[in-house]
Amino acid sequence: SSGSSLYRAWSASCLTELEEWEAAEVEVDWLMERLPGDGKIRLLAANLYAGQGRTDDAIAELEAALEYWSEADADFRPAAEARALLAELQAAG
């Protein structure tokens, strides 16, 4: 249901912030299985992968999210966050 998806997205975000990688990955995997075309889920995955040091995976997820948001307004916050993280990862790479 959309309620459980919202909860799991919030949970994944919190777990990633806390560096609870395994628990966050369970949530992200569940969400990616059910909502692979959701840019915000791709951004969650990218944040998790970046935290885990999986830079190539993070970049792939960010690029996918930004493709979904190619028509978004410049001030659409998730897209701006994705662009910033992508630039950071590419600069560090």
Backbone bond lengths (Angstrom), bond angles and torsions (degrees), N, CA, C in turn:
res aa  C-N    CA-C-N  psi(-1)  N-CA   C-N-CA  omega(-1)  CA-C   N-CA-C  phi
1 S - - - 1.463 - - 1.517 110.04 -
2 S 1.313 116.06 161.46 1.465 118.93 -179.06 1.520 111.03 -67.12
3 G 1.329 117.37 -30.68 1.462 120.48 177.36 1.511 111.91 -63.37
4 S 1.332 116.89 -44.53 1.463 118.77 179.91 1.530 110.55 -70.55
5 S 1.333 117.62 -31.17 1.466 120.09 176.49 1.519 110.91 -65.35
6 L 1.340 116.74 -43.13 1.467 120.44 177.86 1.518 110.75 -62.41
7 Y 1.337 116.18 -44.93 1.465 120.08 179.43 1.524 110.39 -60.91
8 R 1.324 115.96 -45.68 1.464 119.42 -177.11 1.525 111.48 -67.57
9 A 1.322 117.70 -33.76 1.465 120.62 176.15 1.528 110.12 -65.83
10 W 1.324 116.43 -44.13 1.470 120.96 177.08 1.524 110.12 -61.86
11 S 1.323 115.85 -44.60 1.461 121.66 179.58 1.529 110.93 -61.06
12 A 1.334 117.02 -45.75 1.469 120.95 179.48 1.521 110.95 -60.68
13 S 1.319 116.21 -40.69 1.461 120.56 179.33 1.528 111.00 -63.71
14 C 1.318 116.24 -46.23 1.471 120.54 179.39 1.526 111.44 -63.92
15 L 1.325 116.63 -45.35 1.463 120.75 -179.27 1.527 111.25 -62.99
16 T 1.330 116.81 -36.58 1.465 120.74 177.31 1.524 109.83 -65.41
17 E 1.342 116.35 -44.67 1.475 120.66 177.60 1.532 110.99 -57.38
18 L 1.330 116.09 -37.61 1.467 121.96 -178.68 1.533 112.70 -83.14
19 E 1.336 116.17 -0.71 1.463 122.59 -177.59 1.527 112.41 60.39
20 E 1.322 115.50 33.07 1.474 122.37 173.50 1.528 106.53 -90.28
21 W 1.340 114.92 72.46 1.461 121.46 -168.55 1.520 114.12 -57.31
22 E 1.338 117.40 -48.46 1.470 119.36 -175.40 1.520 111.46 -63.59
23 A 1.323 116.60 -45.18 1.466 120.36 179.97 1.529 110.53 -65.68
24 A 1.324 116.90 -39.67 1.469 120.53 178.37 1.524 110.23 -64.06
25 E 1.320 116.17 -39.45 1.464 120.15 -178.92 1.529 111.77 -64.70
26 V 1.331 117.30 -36.66 1.470 121.02 176.37 1.529 109.67 -58.88
27 E 1.332 116.22 -46.37 1.466 120.53 -179.32 1.527 111.46 -66.23
28 V 1.330 116.55 -45.37 1.463 120.47 -179.20 1.530 110.52 -63.40
29 D 1.325 117.43 -42.95 1.468 120.38 178.62 1.525 110.74 -59.90
30 W 1.340 117.12 -43.52 1.468 122.12 179.06 1.530 109.82 -59.82
31 L 1.316 116.06 -45.73 1.467 120.92 -178.91 1.526 111.73 -67.54
32 M 1.329 117.22 -41.58 1.469 120.90 -178.62 1.529 111.27 -65.53
33 E 1.336 116.61 -34.37 1.467 120.06 177.11 1.516 111.11 -63.27
34 R 1.321 116.47 -39.32 1.455 121.69 -172.87 1.521 114.19 -93.08
35 L 1.333 116.83 -28.40 1.468 120.84 -174.58 1.534 111.46 -133.35
36 P 1.334 117.51 56.42 1.467 119.33 -174.86 1.529 113.52 -64.99
37 G 1.318 117.93 -21.20 1.459 120.90 -178.88 1.512 114.34 -95.72
38 D 1.326 117.29 12.90 1.464 121.52 -178.38 1.525 109.43 -96.01
39 G 1.318 116.52 114.48 1.457 120.95 -177.85 1.514 113.70 -59.02
40 K 1.331 117.17 -35.43 1.467 119.55 -179.39 1.525 111.10 -67.78
41 I 1.329 116.73 -33.48 1.466 120.26 176.36 1.525 109.00 -69.00
42 R 1.329 116.88 -40.20 1.469 120.63 176.68 1.529 110.61 -61.13
43 L 1.336 116.92 -38.25 1.463 121.06 177.83 1.527 110.75 -66.46
44 L 1.331 116.97 -40.58 1.474 120.51 175.17 1.522 110.16 -58.51
45 A 1.336 115.85 -47.13 1.465 120.52 179.67 1.526 110.31 -60.21
46 A 1.321 116.67 -42.70 1.467 120.70 -179.61 1.522 111.36 -61.71
47 N 1.324 116.69 -42.50 1.467 119.86 178.30 1.525 111.12 -62.77
48 L 1.331 116.37 -41.64 1.464 120.90 177.56 1.527 109.89 -61.72
49 Y 1.330 116.44 -51.35 1.459 120.41 -176.53 1.527 111.40 -63.36
50 A 1.331 116.93 -38.48 1.467 120.22 177.58 1.525 109.78 -62.61
51 G 1.320 116.79 -42.00 1.461 121.00 178.60 1.515 112.58 -63.64
52 Q 1.332 115.81 -33.09 1.459 121.14 179.56 1.527 112.23 -82.37
53 G 1.324 117.22 -3.48 1.457 120.20 -177.50 1.519 113.65 82.09
54 R 1.329 116.82 12.80 1.473 122.16 179.38 1.532 108.40 -91.07
55 T 1.321 115.48 68.86 1.464 121.61 -171.30 1.525 112.78 -59.77
56 D 1.328 117.96 -45.41 1.470 120.25 -178.33 1.523 111.15 -61.89
57 D 1.341 116.95 -41.60 1.466 120.71 177.94 1.525 110.55 -64.43
58 A 1.329 116.00 -41.89 1.467 120.52 179.69 1.527 110.38 -61.93
59 I 1.323 116.73 -45.36 1.469 120.81 -179.87 1.528 110.57 -61.83
60 A 1.327 117.30 -42.27 1.468 120.79 179.22 1.528 110.96 -60.51
61 E 1.329 117.14 -42.17 1.469 120.59 179.45 1.526 111.27 -67.60
62 L 1.327 116.59 -39.42 1.469 120.06 178.94 1.523 110.76 -65.36
63 E 1.320 116.46 -41.96 1.466 119.78 178.83 1.523 110.76 -63.53
64 A 1.340 117.10 -39.27 1.466 120.55 177.18 1.526 110.57 -64.13
65 A 1.326 116.88 -45.79 1.469 120.75 179.58 1.521 110.50 -60.14
66 L 1.315 116.90 -44.38 1.467 120.23 -177.84 1.526 111.98 -67.99
67 E 1.334 117.20 -28.05 1.469 119.66 173.08 1.521 110.02 -63.92
68 Y 1.337 116.70 -44.24 1.464 120.39 178.56 1.520 110.68 -60.48
69 W 1.321 116.03 -34.41 1.465 121.36 -174.36 1.522 112.88 -99.04
70 S 1.318 118.31 19.63 1.466 120.46 -175.45 1.530 112.38 -60.85
71 E 1.330 117.73 -25.72 1.467 121.46 179.94 1.526 112.48 -97.08
72 A 1.316 117.59 1.96 1.471 121.14 -175.00 1.524 111.36 -70.48
73 D 1.327 115.31 153.60 1.465 121.04 174.42 1.523 109.46 -59.98
74 A 1.311 116.49 151.00 1.467 121.96 -178.79 1.525 112.03 -59.93
75 D 1.329 117.07 -28.48 1.469 119.89 -177.93 1.532 113.08 -94.94
76 F 1.339 117.99 10.94 1.470 121.02 176.26 1.525 107.37 -66.08
77 R 1.323 115.57 112.52 1.464 121.24 -168.28 1.533 114.85 -58.68
78 P 1.340 119.66 -46.72 1.476 117.79 179.46 1.534 112.76 -59.16
79 A 1.326 117.20 -38.75 1.469 119.83 179.17 1.527 110.50 -67.00
80 A 1.325 116.61 -40.51 1.467 120.28 177.89 1.526 110.42 -62.82
81 E 1.332 116.34 -41.03 1.468 121.08 177.97 1.530 110.27 -63.59
82 A 1.336 116.35 -42.44 1.465 120.53 179.10 1.525 111.08 -63.70
83 R 1.335 117.24 -43.35 1.475 120.31 178.99 1.527 111.04 -62.49
84 A 1.327 116.57 -41.49 1.469 120.58 -179.37 1.526 111.17 -64.73
85 L 1.338 116.79 -44.77 1.464 120.10 179.77 1.527 110.33 -66.08
86 L 1.328 116.88 -40.35 1.463 120.54 178.81 1.531 110.58 -60.70
87 A 1.324 116.98 -45.54 1.470 120.72 179.07 1.526 110.64 -61.91
88 E 1.323 116.08 -41.20 1.474 121.26 179.48 1.529 110.87 -62.63
89 L 1.335 116.53 -46.16 1.468 120.62 -178.81 1.524 111.28 -67.22
90 Q 1.330 116.88 -40.17 1.464 120.03 -179.73 1.527 110.92 -67.72
91 A 1.326 116.99 -36.71 1.465 120.84 178.67 1.529 111.03 -67.70
92 A 1.333 115.79 -37.03 1.469 120.73 -179.32 1.525 111.59 -74.99
93 G 1.353 116.06 -27.00 1.455 121.21 -175.91 1.494 111.81 -69.44
